[in-house]
């Protein structure tokens, strides 16, 4: 539990049980005040700002000057400060360290994970409204969790406690940067994006003694590798190899490793490492770990045994570089420039990037215009019982301001929200120092300001990012169109474990609650797979939520004392 913290906001005399749990977990006191107890594991950096604010994690200056307040920096910090109104906790935007909270006695209990909070929570009942929401609104991460009464303080928000009530307020919004549309072209934007990514990677890597890059051979992880090399960081890389050609990225990973002069570990994994029905190993406050990634997770843990190795990756690249597979950027361009050569050029670029003709792209754009904008989070009722599911999504701070943005920029922000939800899912990252430098606040803010069509300049997706690192990577990596996939591996795991998955889903708690379309699921499970039939992913997804529910009912395994 080295990367763990526990805090209590309220009368110190009420926090004796909190202090006891912290001592049993080996956490050291960082702050002991009349209205704040804060205990931290030795795997979390701590510091203090000039105004007395206690920081967990890292903060990097936005301006280059010394940070005197959290708003002047970015990073993965949590800031604990004493205000006139009471205690305040601020979580950094995007990459902020996870923190969960609940009302406790006369105060507020906060912690990094469910494992350390569970012994102190009076009741850990499943929030079934949340479970129904998770089924129908995929990857919708809000402050709600699957544990009743337990909330997450989302990245870019702050919590204020005045001794009686709690108020949560957003302190960062993507729409503020979408509004600052940057009119420059790729040739001017690319050097700025290059500078911000390299500078961000340099900041993240400076305090880390051992860095390992998860290198797929795709553009995004290759960019992070190039930035690590440009910043002078010593690092090695690991890539995962599947039996099927769709997931075998060795050629591209090798080309990047050779170009950067780094060691590359090639780790094979196959369907035998995937268990679609086993209960989650680690307790998470909401359904998280993807069983389909279990093979990669196990292979990684077999090779990388040192928990102090810092894991870097290209997570978030597609999302911030506006890898939009819709025609929304075409509508953006016509709304901005009207009917003319500039808009027609965008139409041509989007069509080329998507492998379509101009006429096909124009027809799709016309259809999208007629359909109108989509504001709400996508609702997916496939294989579910619609009558038992919520019609509206839980609210999120970023809902405010979405209506004023174009559909393409709403897609961009929704994509950013989806990847933020992914960051605590892979089992191989549990308890490790994981860095996602492409989600660094200065990088994301620049990317949000770039108009949607600019990302497709020349008929290539992620055009600004490609141009930014064209001089750092082999041309076949920079201009590569495809990327590795896991369909064949997951399809093999599904076919091998279909019987067990049937028992898990059809005989589980979700079925008992009437949340599933059982006849349709049963019919699909009897069918043979056909080419381009990927509905089994939806059943695996439903199974993952069922697995979490059963683990929650079982108490997520042994208690802290038994560990």
C-alpha positions in Angstrom: 0.0 0.0 0.0 2.9 2.4 -0.6 0.9 4.6 -3.0 -1.9 5.0 -0.5 -3.2 7.9 1.5 -6.0 8.4 4.1 -7.5 11.6 5.4 -10.1 12.9 7.7 -11.6 16.4 7.6 -13.3 17.2 10.9 -12.7 17.3 14.6 -9.4 15.4 15.2 -10.8 13.6 18.3 -13.3 12.0 15.9 -10.6 10.5 13.8 -9.1 7.9 16.1 -10.3 5.0 14.0 -8.9 6.7 10.9 -5.5 7.0 12.6 -5.6 3.4 13.7 -6.2 2.1 10.1 -3.5 4.4 8.8 -1.0 2.9 11.4 -2.0 -0.6 10.5 -1.4 0.1 6.8 2.0 1.7 7.5 1.0 5.2 6.5 2.9 8.2 8.1 1.2 11.3 9.4 1.8 14.3 7.2 -0.7 16.7 8.8 -2.2 16.5 12.3 -4.3 19.5 12.9 -7.6 20.3 14.9 -9.6 19.7 11.7 -7.4 17.6 9.5 -5.7 14.3 9.7 -3.6 13.2 6.7 -1.6 10.0 6.5 0.5 9.0 3.4 2.4 6.0 2.2 6.1 6.4 1.3 5.3 5.9 -2.4 3.6 9.3 -2.7 5.7 12.5 -2.8 4.7 15.2 -0.4 5.5 18.9 -0.2 4.2 22.2 1.0 3.5 25.4 -0.9 4.5 28.9 0.6 0.8 29.4 1.7 0.9 26.2 3.8 -1.0 24.1 1.3 -0.1 20.4 1.6 0.6 18.6 -1.7 0.4 15.0 -2.4 2.0 14.0 -5.8 3.7 16.4 -8.1 3.0 19.9 -9.4 4.7 21.6 -12.3 4.6 25.3 -12.9 2.4 26.6 -15.8 4.5 29.7 -16.1 7.9 28.6 -15.2 7.9 30.5 -11.9 7.6 28.8 -8.5 4.0 27.7 -7.8 2.5 29.6 -4.9 -1.0 28.1 -5.3 -2.4 24.9 -7.0 -4.0 27.0 -9.8 -0.5 28.0 -10.9 0.6 24.5 -11.7 -0.4 21.2 -13.3 0.5 17.6 -12.6 -0.9 14.7 -10.5 -1.3 16.5 -7.3 -3.9 16.7 -4.5 -3.8 20.0 -2.6 -5.0 20.1 1.0 -5.5 23.7 2.1 -7.0 25.6 5.0 -9.4 28.4 3.9 -11.5 30.9 5.9 -14.5 28.7 5.3 -12.8 25.4 6.4 -10.8 22.7 4.7 -10.4 22.4 1.0 -9.1 19.6 -1.3 -8.2 20.4 -4.9 -7.5 17.6 -7.4 -5.4 18.5 -10.5 -7.1 18.5 -13.9 -6.9 15.3 -16.1 -4.0 13.6 -14.4 -5.0 14.3 -10.8 -4.3 11.5 -8.2 -7.5 9.5 -7.5 -9.4 10.4 -4.3 -12.7 9.0 -3.0 -14.7 10.5 -0.2 -17.7 9.9 2.1 -19.3 11.5 5.1 -18.0 10.0 8.2 -19.1 10.8 11.8 -19.0 14.6 12.0 -16.5 15.0 9.1 -15.4 13.7 5.7 -13.4 10.6 5.1 -11.0 10.6 2.1 -8.8 8.0 0.6 -6.9 6.7 -2.4 -8.7 3.4 -2.8 -11.6 1.2 -1.7 -9.3 -1.2 0.1 -8.2 1.3 2.8 -11.7 2.9 3.1 -13.8 -0.2 3.4 -12.9 -0.9 7.1 -14.1 2.6 8.0 -17.3 2.8 6.0 -20.4 1.9 8.0 -22.1 0.4 5.0 -20.8 -0.7 1.6 -24.0 -1.6 -0.2 -24.0 -1.7 -4.0 -25.6 1.3 -5.6 -27.9 -0.5 -8.1 -28.8 2.8 -9.8 -25.2 3.2 -10.6 -24.9 -0.4 -11.9 -27.9 0.2 -14.3 -26.2 3.4 -15.4 -22.9 1.6 -16.1 -24.7 -0.9 -18.3 -26.4 1.6 -20.5 -23.9 4.5 -20.6 -20.6 2.9 -21.3 -17.4 4.7 -19.9 -19.5 7.5 -18.4 -17.4 8.4 -15.4 -19.1 10.8 -12.9 -18.6 11.3 -9.2 -20.9 8.4 -8.4 -19.4 5.0 -7.7 -20.8 1.5 -7.3 -20.6 1.8 -3.5 -23.5 3.7 -2.0 -22.4 6.9 -0.2 -18.9 6.8 -1.7 -18.1 9.5 -4.2 -15.0 10.3 -6.3 -13.6 13.8 -6.4 -13.1 14.1 -10.1 -10.0 15.5 -11.7 -10.3 19.2 -12.0 -12.7 19.7 -9.1 -12.3 20.8 -5.5 -14.1 19.8 -2.3 -14.8 22.4 0.5 -15.9 21.3 4.0 -17.0 24.0 6.4 -17.5 21.6 9.3 -21.1 21.0 8.5 -21.6 20.6 4.7 -19.7 19.5 1.6 -19.5 21.5 -1.6 -17.9 20.2 -4.8 -16.9 22.8 -7.5 -15.2 22.4 -10.9 -12.0 24.3 -11.2 -11.1 23.4 -14.8 -13.3 22.9 -17.9 -12.3 21.8 -21.4 -14.8 24.3 -23.0 -12.6 27.2 -21.8 -9.9 26.0 -24.2 -12.3 24.9 -27.0 -13.5 28.5 -27.1 -9.9 29.7 -27.8 -9.9 28.3 -31.3 -6.3 28.5 -32.7 -6.5 29.6 -36.4 -2.9 28.6 -37.2 -2.1 25.8 -39.7 -0.2 22.6 -39.2 3.2 24.1 -39.9 2.8 26.5 -37.0 0.9 24.3 -34.6 3.2 21.2 -34.9 6.3 22.9 -33.3 4.2 24.1 -30.4 2.7 20.6 -29.9 6.2 19.0 -30.1 7.5 21.5 -27.5 4.7 20.9 -25.1 4.8 17.1 -25.3 8.6 16.9 -24.9 8.5 19.4 -22.0 5.7 17.5 -20.3 7.6 14.2 -20.7 10.7 15.8 -19.3 8.8 17.0 -16.2 7.3 13.6 -15.6 10.5 11.7 -16.1 12.9 13.9 -14.1 11.9 12.5 -10.7 11.7 8.9 -11.8 14.7 6.6 -11.6 13.4 3.7 -13.7 11.1 4.2 -16.7 9.5 1.6 -18.9 7.5 2.5 -22.0 4.5 0.4 -23.1 5.3 0.5 -26.8 2.7 -0.8 -29.2 4.4 0.5 -32.4 1.4 2.8 -33.0 1.8 6.5 -33.4 0.9 7.6 -29.9 3.2 5.4 -27.8 5.9 6.0 -30.4 5.5 9.8 -29.8 6.0 9.3 -26.1 9.1 7.2 -26.8 10.5 9.9 -29.0 9.8 12.5 -26.4 11.5 10.5 -23.7 14.6 10.2 -26.0 14.5 13.9 -26.8 14.4 14.8 -23.0 17.4 12.6 -22.4 15.6 10.1 -20.3 17.1 6.6 -20.0 14.3 4.0 -20.6 13.5 0.7 -22.0 10.3 -0.6 -23.7 8.0 -3.6 -23.7 5.6 -4.7 -26.4 3.0 -7.5 -26.3 2.7 -10.0 -29.1 -0.5 -12.0 -29.9 -0.6 -15.2 -32.0 -2.9 -13.5 -34.6 -1.5 -11.0 -37.1 -4.0 -8.3 -36.0 -2.2 -7.9 -32.6 1.4 -8.6 -33.6 3.0 -5.2 -33.7 6.6 -6.4 -33.3 7.8 -5.0 -36.6 6.7 -1.5 -35.8 7.8 -1.6 -32.2 11.2 -2.9 -33.3 11.6 -0.1 -35.8 10.9 2.5 -33.1 13.3 0.8 -30.6 16.0 0.6 -33.2 15.5 4.2 -34.2 15.6 5.5 -30.6 18.4 3.1 -29.5 16.5 1.5 -26.6 16.1 -2.1 -25.3 12.8 -3.7 -26.3 11.2 -6.7 -24.5 8.8 -8.7 -26.6 6.2 -10.4 -24.4 4.0 -13.1 -26.0 0.5 -13.6 -24.7 -2.5 -15.6 -26.0 -6.1 -16.4 -25.2 -5.1 -18.8 -22.4 -4.2 -15.8 -20.2 -7.7 -14.3 -20.5 -10.2 -15.3 -17.8 -13.6 -13.9 -18.7 -15.4 -15.0 -15.5 -13.0 -14.8 -12.6 -13.8 -12.2 -10.0 -11.6 -9.1 -10.0 -8.3 -9.4 -8.1 -8.3 -5.9 -6.8 -11.1 -3.9 -5.1 -12.3 -0.9 -7.2 -15.0 1.5 -6.2 -16.8 0.9 -9.5 -16.7 -1.8 -12.2 -13.3 -1.4 -13.8 -10.9 -4.1 -14.8 -11.4 -5.4 -18.3 -11.3 -9.2 -18.4 -10.3 -9.0 -22.1 -7.0 -7.3 -21.0 -6.2 -10.0 -18.5 -3.7 -11.8 -20.8 -1.7 -8.6 -21.2 -2.0 -7.8 -17.5 -0.7 -11.2 -16.4 2.1 -11.2 -19.0 3.2 -7.7 -17.9 3.3 -8.7 -14.2 5.3 -11.8 -15.0 8.0 -9.7 -16.6 7.9 -6.4 -14.7 8.1 -7.6 -11.1 9.6 -4.4 -9.7 6.7 -2.2 -8.4 8.9 0.9 -8.4 9.3 0.9 -12.2 7.4 3.9 -13.6 5.1 2.9 -16.6 4.8 5.4 -19.4 2.5 5.0 -22.4 0.7 6.6 -25.2 -2.7 6.4 -23.6 -5.0 9.3 -24.6 -3.3 10.0 -28.0 -6.3 9.2 -30.1 -8.5 11.1 -27.8 -6.6 14.4 -27.5 -5.4 14.3 -31.2 -9.1 14.3 -32.2 -9.1 10.9 -33.9 -12.8 11.5 -34.9 -14.3 8.8 -37.2 -17.4 10.8 -37.9 -18.2 13.6 -40.5 -18.6 16.2 -37.7 -15.4 18.1 -38.7 -17.0 18.6 -42.2 -20.0 20.3 -40.6 -17.6 22.4 -38.5 -15.8 23.6 -41.5 -19.0 24.5 -43.5 -20.4 26.3 -40.4 -17.1 28.3 -40.1 -16.2 29.1 -43.7 -19.5 28.6 -45.5 -19.8 27.0 -49.0 -16.4 27.6 -50.6 -13.1 26.2 -51.5 -11.9 26.0 -47.9 -14.8 23.8 -46.8 -14.6 21.7 -49.9 -10.9 21.1 -49.1 -11.9 19.9 -45.6 -14.5 17.6 -47.2 -11.8 16.1 -49.4 -9.4 15.6 -46.5 -12.0 13.9 -44.3 -13.1 11.6 -47.1 -9.5 10.6 -47.8 -8.7 10.1 -44.1 -11.7 7.8 -43.8 -11.1 5.9 -47.1 -14.3 7.2 -48.7 -15.1 9.2 -51.8 -16.0 12.9 -51.6 -19.6 12.0 -52.6 -19.9 9.4 -49.8 -18.5 11.9 -47.3 -20.9 14.6 -48.5 -23.9 12.3 -48.3 -23.0 11.3 -44.7 -22.5 14.9 -43.7 -25.9 15.8 -45.2 -27.5 13.0 -43.2 -25.7 14.1 -40.0 -26.9 17.7 -40.5 -30.5 16.5 -40.9 -30.2 14.3 -37.8 -29.1 17.3 -35.7 -26.6 17.5 -32.8 -26.2 14.9 -30.2 -25.6 16.4 -26.7 -26.2 13.4 -24.4 -23.8 10.6 -23.7 -24.4 7.6 -26.0 -27.0 5.2 -24.7 -26.4 1.6 -25.6 -29.3 -0.9 -24.7 -28.0 -3.8 -26.8 -28.7 -7.1 -24.9 -30.3 -5.1 -22.1 -33.9 -4.6 -20.9 -34.6 -1.0 -21.8 -37.5 -0.7 -19.4 -35.3 -1.3 -16.4 -32.6 1.2 -17.4 -32.2 5.0 -16.8 -33.3 7.3 -19.6 -30.8 10.0 -18.7 -27.1 9.9 -17.8 -25.8 11.0 -14.5 -24.6 14.6 -14.6 -20.9 15.6 -15.0 -19.3 19.0 -14.5 -18.3 19.1 -18.2 -22.0 18.9 -19.3 -22.1 22.7 -18.6 -21.0 24.4 -21.8 -21.4 21.5 -24.2 -24.5 22.9 -25.9 -22.5 25.9 -27.1 -19.9 23.8 -28.8 -19.9 22.2 -32.2 -20.7 18.5 -32.6 -17.0 17.8 -33.5 -15.8 19.4 -30.3 -18.4 17.7 -28.3 -17.1 14.4 -29.8 -13.6 15.6 -28.8 -14.5 16.2 -25.2 -16.5 13.0 -24.9 -13.5 11.1 -26.2 -11.4 12.7 -23.6 -13.9 11.7 -20.9 -13.8 8.1 -22.1 -10.1 7.8 -21.8 -10.0 9.3 -18.4 -12.4 6.5 -17.3 -9.9 4.0 -18.6 -7.0 5.0 -16.5 -7.7 2.8 -13.5 -8.9 -0.3 -15.4 -5.8 -2.4 -16.5 -4.9 -4.8 -13.7 -1.2 -4.5 -14.6 -1.2 -0.9 -13.4 -2.7 -1.5 -9.9 -0.4 -0.1 -7.2 2.1 1.1 -9.8 3.3 4.5 -10.8 1.6 5.0 -14.2 2.3 8.2 -16.2 0.1 9.3 -19.2 2.1 12.2 -20.5 -0.1 12.9 -23.5 -2.9 13.8 -21.0 -0.6 16.5 -19.5 -2.7 19.6 -19.0 -0.7 22.0 -21.2 -0.8 19.4 -24.1 -4.6 18.8 -23.8 -5.3 22.5 -23.6 -3.5 23.1 -26.9 -5.2 20.2 -28.6 -8.6 21.3 -27.5 -8.0 24.7 -29.1 -7.1 23.3 -32.5 -10.1 23.3 -34.9 -11.5 19.8 -35.6 -10.7 20.0 -39.4 -7.1 21.0 -38.8 -6.3 17.5 -37.4 -7.2 16.0 -40.8 -5.1 18.3 -43.0 -3.7 16.5 -46.0 -6.1 13.6 -45.6 -4.4 12.1 -42.6 -5.9 11.8 -39.1 -3.9 13.3 -36.2 -2.1 15.5 -38.8 -0.7 18.0 -36.3 0.8 15.2 -34.1 2.3 13.4 -37.1 3.9 16.6 -38.3 5.2 17.4 -34.8 7.2 14.2 -34.5 8.0 13.6 -38.2 11.7 14.4 -37.5 11.9 12.1 -34.5 10.5 8.8 -35.8 10.8 6.6 -38.9 8.5 7.7 -41.7 6.7 4.4 -41.7 5.6 5.0 -38.1 4.7 8.7 -38.5 2.5 8.1 -41.6 1.2 4.7 -40.7 -2.6 4.5 -41.0 -3.5 1.2 -39.2 -2.9 0.0 -35.7 -2.9 -3.3 -33.8 -6.1 -4.8 -32.6 -7.2 -7.7 -30.2 -10.3 -9.0 -32.0 -8.8 -12.4 -32.9 -7.4 -12.9 -29.4 -10.7 -11.9 -27.7 -12.7 -13.9 -30.1 -10.7 -17.1 -29.3 -11.2 -16.4 -25.5 -14.9 -16.0 -26.0 -15.3 -19.2 -27.9 -13.3 -21.2 -25.4 -15.2 -19.8 -22.4 -18.6 -19.3 -23.9 -20.2 -21.8 -21.5 -18.7 -20.2 -18.4 -19.7 -16.8 -19.7 -23.3 -18.0 -20.3 -23.5 -19.2 -16.7 -22.0 -15.9 -15.4 -24.3 -13.6 -17.3 -27.6 -15.6 -17.5 -27.4 -16.8 -13.9 -26.1 -13.7 -12.3 -27.3 -10.7 -10.3 -27.9 -8.5 -13.3 -30.3 -11.1 -14.7 -32.0 -11.4 -11.3 -32.6 -7.6 -11.3 -34.2 -7.8 -14.7 -31.6 -5.6 -16.3 -30.8 -7.9 -19.2 -32.5 -9.1 -22.4 -32.1 -12.8 -21.6 -33.7 -14.3 -24.7 -31.4 -12.2 -27.0 -28.3 -13.1 -25.0 -29.2 -16.8 -25.0 -29.8 -16.7 -28.8 -26.4 -15.0 -29.4 -24.6 -17.4 -27.2 -25.9 -20.3 -29.4 -24.7 -18.7 -32.6 -21.4 -19.3 -34.3 -19.2 -16.3 -34.8 -19.2 -14.8 -38.3 -16.8 -12.3 -39.9 -17.1 -8.8 -38.5 -19.4 -9.9 -35.7 -18.1 -8.3 -32.6 -21.2 -8.4 -30.3 -19.3 -10.8 -28.1 -17.4 -7.8 -26.8 -20.8 -6.5 -25.5 -21.4 -9.7 -23.6 -17.9 -9.6 -22.2 -18.6 -6.0 -21.1 -21.8 -7.1 -19.3 -19.8 -10.0 -17.8 -17.3 -7.5 -16.4 -20.0 -5.6 -14.5 -21.4 -8.9 -13.2 -18.0 -9.9 -12.0 -17.6 -6.6 -10.1 -21.1 -7.0 -8.5 -20.3 -10.5 -7.3 -16.9 -9.4 -5.9 -18.6 -6.5 -4.1 -21.1 -8.8 -2.5 -18.2 -11.1 -1.4 -16.5 -8.1 0.2 -13.6 -8.0 -2.4 -11.6 -10.7 -0.7 -9.6 -10.7 2.5 -9.6 -7.7 4.9 -6.5 -5.5 5.6 -5.8 -7.6 8.7 -5.7 -10.8 6.7 -3.4 -9.4 4.1 
